[in-house]
């Protein structure tokens, strides 16, 4: 898992979205470009960024296997038993 990095010691790559901790105690998502921090909405930050952290990996999503579809070809014999025969 990522850890908080002191923004006075190291900055993220430009335009990389990260979690940012502000000097007023709030935590937001944002990015750094040049010498300015921005919210992800591209609005410049008014508060000072004290720390930043890389975003965590998203959770693994388990997908259900889709049932296979049986395609019936009318030119071939019916592949299923017929009730009553």
CORGIGI-V817302 format. One record per pair of residues at least 12 apart in sequence whose C-alpha atoms are under 6 Angstrom apart, sorted by sequence separation. I is the first residue (numbers start at 0). J is the second residue. D is the distance in whole Angstrom. If there is no record, write none. Layout:
i = <I | I>
j = <J | J>
d = <D | D>
This chain:
i = <17 | 16 | 16 | 15 | 14 | 14 | 13 | 14 | 13 | 22 | 21 | 21 | 22 | 20 | 21 | 20 | 20 | 19 | 19 | 18 | 18 | 17 | 17 | 17 | 6 | 6 | 5 | 4 | 3 | 4 | 3 | 3 | 2>
j = <29 | 29 | 30 | 30 | 30 | 31 | 31 | 32 | 32 | 47 | 47 | 48 | 49 | 48 | 49 | 49 | 50 | 50 | 51 | 51 | 52 | 52 | 53 | 54 | 49 | 50 | 50 | 50 | 50 | 51 | 51 | 52 | 52>
d = <6 | 5 | 5 | 6 | 5 | 6 | 5 | 6 | 5 | 5 | 6 | 4 | 6 | 6 | 6 | 6 | 5 | 6 | 4 | 5 | 5 | 6 | 5 | 5 | 5 | 5 | 5 | 5 | 6 | 5 | 6 | 5 | 6>
